[in-house]
Amino acid sequence: MGFGFMDRLRARQGHRRASAASQPDEPSMAEMFAECGLLRELAEAADVRLDDGVASLTALDQMLPRWRDDPEVSEWLGNDAGLYLGTVLHRTVPGAAWKLDRQSRPRLVLPNGYEVDVTAVGHGWAEQGSPQLAMAYLVATDG
């Protein structure tokens, strides 16, 4: 599974290799991961407003999954859905921070040390509808 957004991040960071020892700066990751272009496009077409708040996760969970007929769209959408979940967590949980794991996969680290593999959650949501994004948020925040 490719992460095209990682190529964009590396380009923004002056083509340096992102690794556990050489993390891109966290504000740049947060800004780029919040883009979620495909997800925002599909949500807008379904009249779902993505305001980076918790209620928007529930609205996404209620969208009809028309994208599941196209595996390529599902894969990209899975990345975007996970990054959007991470964006909502990042913006609503004080002290949450982005990092890249050893395989350059984005993870959101919560203040209690819990790491959320947001793209894994997003792929589950895009491909099977489970876990629901709102429920994943609640689990991550012990809500």
The 8 nearest C-alpha neighbors of each residue, nearest first, counted from 0:
[[1, 2, 74, 75, 3, 78, 104, 118],
 [2, 0, 3, 5, 4, 74, 75, 78],
 [1, 3, 4, 5, 0, 6, 78, 104],
 [4, 2, 5, 6, 1, 7, 8, 75],
 [3, 5, 7, 2, 6, 8, 32, 31],
 [6, 4, 8, 3, 7, 2, 9, 103],
 [5, 7, 9, 4, 3, 8, 10, 2],
 [8, 6, 10, 4, 5, 9, 11, 3],
 [9, 7, 5, 11, 10, 6, 12, 4],
 [8, 10, 12, 14, 6, 11, 7, 5],
 [9, 11, 14, 7, 13, 12, 8, 6],
 [12, 10, 8, 9, 13, 7, 14, 27],
 [11, 13, 9, 10, 14, 8, 15, 23],
 [12, 14, 10, 11, 15, 9, 8, 16],
 [15, 13, 10, 9, 12, 16, 11, 8],
 [16, 14, 13, 9, 12, 17, 10, 21],
 [17, 15, 18, 14, 9, 21, 22, 12],
 [18, 16, 21, 22, 23, 15, 9, 103],
 [19, 17, 21, 20, 22, 101, 16, 103],
 [18, 20, 21, 101, 22, 100, 99, 17],
 [21, 19, 18, 22, 17, 101, 16, 23],
 [22, 20, 18, 17, 19, 23, 16, 15],
 [21, 23, 17, 18, 19, 20, 24, 99],
 [24, 22, 17, 25, 21, 12, 28, 27],
 [23, 25, 27, 26, 22, 28, 12, 98],
 [24, 26, 28, 27, 97, 29, 23, 96],
 [27, 25, 29, 28, 24, 30, 97, 31],
 [28, 26, 30, 25, 29, 24, 31, 23],
 [27, 29, 25, 31, 26, 30, 32, 24],
 [30, 28, 26, 32, 27, 31, 33, 25],
 [31, 29, 27, 33, 28, 32, 26, 34],
 [30, 32, 28, 33, 34, 29, 27, 8],
 [31, 33, 29, 34, 30, 82, 28, 35],
 [32, 34, 31, 30, 86, 35, 29, 83],
 [33, 35, 36, 32, 31, 30, 39, 83],
 [36, 34, 79, 38, 33, 37, 39, 83],
 [35, 37, 39, 34, 38, 40, 79, 33],
 [38, 36, 40, 39, 35, 41, 76, 79],
 [39, 37, 41, 40, 36, 35, 79, 76],
 [38, 40, 42, 36, 37, 41, 43, 35],
 [41, 39, 37, 43, 38, 42, 36, 44],
 [42, 40, 44, 38, 43, 39, 37, 45],
 [43, 41, 47, 39, 45, 44, 40, 38],
 [42, 44, 46, 40, 45, 41, 47, 39],
 [43, 45, 41, 42, 46, 40, 47, 39],
 [44, 46, 42, 43, 47, 41, 62, 63],
 [47, 45, 43, 44, 42, 48, 41, 49],
 [48, 46, 42, 45, 43, 49, 58, 59],
 [47, 49, 50, 46, 43, 55, 42, 58],
 [48, 50, 55, 51, 47, 39, 42, 52],
 [49, 51, 52, 48, 55, 54, 53, 87],
 [52, 50, 87, 49, 86, 55, 53, 90],
 [53, 51, 50, 54, 55, 87, 56, 49],
 [52, 54, 55, 56, 87, 51, 133, 57],
 [55, 53, 57, 56, 52, 58, 133, 51],
 [54, 56, 58, 57, 53, 49, 52, 59],
 [57, 55, 133, 59, 54, 58, 53, 132],
 [56, 58, 60, 133, 54, 55, 59, 61],
 [57, 59, 55, 61, 56, 60, 47, 54],
 [60, 58, 56, 61, 62, 57, 55, 47],
 [59, 61, 57, 58, 62, 131, 56, 132],
 [62, 60, 58, 59, 63, 57, 64, 56],
 [63, 61, 59, 60, 64, 58, 45, 42],
 [62, 64, 65, 61, 60, 66, 45, 59],
 [65, 63, 66, 67, 62, 125, 128, 68],
 [64, 66, 67, 63, 68, 69, 62, 73],
 [67, 65, 64, 68, 69, 73, 72, 70],
 [66, 68, 69, 65, 73, 64, 126, 70],
 [67, 69, 66, 70, 65, 73, 72, 64],
 [68, 70, 67, 72, 71, 66, 73, 65],
 [71, 69, 73, 72, 74, 67, 68, 66],
 [72, 70, 74, 73, 69, 75, 76, 66],
 [71, 73, 75, 69, 70, 74, 76, 66],
 [74, 72, 70, 76, 71, 75, 125, 67],
 [73, 75, 77, 71, 76, 72, 70, 78],
 [76, 74, 78, 72, 77, 73, 79, 71],
 [75, 77, 79, 73, 78, 74, 72, 80],
 [76, 78, 122, 121, 125, 74, 80, 75],
 [79, 77, 118, 75, 81, 76, 80, 121],
 [78, 80, 35, 76, 82, 81, 77, 38],
 [81, 79, 121, 83, 77, 82, 78, 76],
 [82, 121, 80, 118, 117, 84, 78, 83],
 [81, 83, 85, 79, 84, 80, 32, 86],
 [82, 84, 86, 80, 85, 81, 79, 33],
 [85, 83, 81, 87, 86, 82, 80, 88],
 [84, 86, 82, 88, 83, 87, 89, 117],
 [85, 87, 83, 89, 84, 88, 33, 82],
 [86, 88, 51, 84, 90, 89, 85, 52],
 [87, 89, 85, 91, 86, 90, 92, 84],
 [90, 88, 86, 95, 87, 91, 92, 85],
 [89, 91, 87, 88, 92, 86, 93, 51],
 [90, 92, 88, 89, 87, 93, 52, 53],
 [93, 91, 88, 95, 89, 90, 94, 109],
 [94, 92, 95, 91, 90, 89, 110, 109],
 [93, 95, 110, 92, 96, 109, 89, 108],
 [96, 94, 109, 89, 108, 93, 110, 92],
 [97, 95, 108, 107, 94, 89, 109, 98],
 [98, 96, 107, 106, 25, 108, 29, 28],
 [99, 97, 106, 105, 107, 100, 96, 25],
 [100, 98, 105, 103, 104, 106, 101, 19],
 [99, 101, 103, 104, 102, 19, 105, 98],
 [100, 102, 103, 19, 18, 99, 104, 20],
 [101, 103, 100, 104, 99, 18, 19, 105],
 [104, 102, 99, 100, 101, 105, 18, 17],
 [105, 103, 99, 100, 102, 106, 101, 118],
 [106, 104, 99, 98, 103, 100, 107, 97],
 [107, 105, 116, 98, 115, 97, 99, 117],
 [106, 108, 97, 115, 114, 96, 85, 98],
 [107, 109, 114, 96, 95, 113, 112, 97],
 [108, 110, 95, 113, 112, 111, 114, 107],
 [109, 111, 112, 94, 95, 108, 113, 93],
 [110, 112, 109, 113, 108, 114, 95, 94],
 [113, 111, 109, 110, 108, 114, 95, 107],
 [112, 114, 109, 111, 108, 115, 110, 139],
 [115, 113, 108, 107, 106, 112, 109, 116],
 [114, 116, 107, 117, 106, 108, 113, 139],
 [117, 115, 106, 119, 118, 114, 120, 107],
 [116, 118, 81, 120, 115, 119, 85, 106],
 [117, 119, 81, 121, 78, 120, 116, 122],
 [120, 118, 122, 121, 117, 116, 123, 81],
 [119, 121, 117, 123, 118, 122, 81, 124],
 [81, 122, 120, 77, 80, 118, 124, 119],
 [123, 121, 77, 125, 119, 124, 120, 126],
 [124, 122, 120, 126, 129, 121, 127, 125],
 [123, 125, 128, 129, 121, 122, 127, 130],
 [126, 124, 77, 122, 123, 73, 128, 127],
 [125, 127, 123, 124, 122, 128, 73, 67],
 [128, 126, 129, 124, 123, 125, 130, 122],
 [129, 127, 124, 125, 130, 131, 126, 123],
 [130, 128, 124, 131, 127, 123, 132, 125],
 [129, 131, 124, 128, 132, 123, 135, 120],
 [130, 132, 129, 134, 133, 60, 124, 128],
 [131, 133, 135, 134, 56, 136, 130, 60],
 [132, 134, 56, 136, 57, 135, 131, 137],
 [135, 133, 137, 131, 136, 132, 138, 130],
 [136, 134, 132, 138, 137, 133, 139, 131],
 [137, 135, 133, 139, 134, 138, 140, 132],
 [138, 136, 142, 134, 140, 135, 139, 141],
 [137, 139, 141, 135, 140, 136, 134, 142],
 [140, 138, 136, 137, 141, 135, 115, 142],
 [139, 141, 142, 137, 138, 136, 92, 88],
 [142, 140, 138, 139, 137, 136, 135, 134],
 [141, 137, 140, 138, 139, 136, 134, 135]]
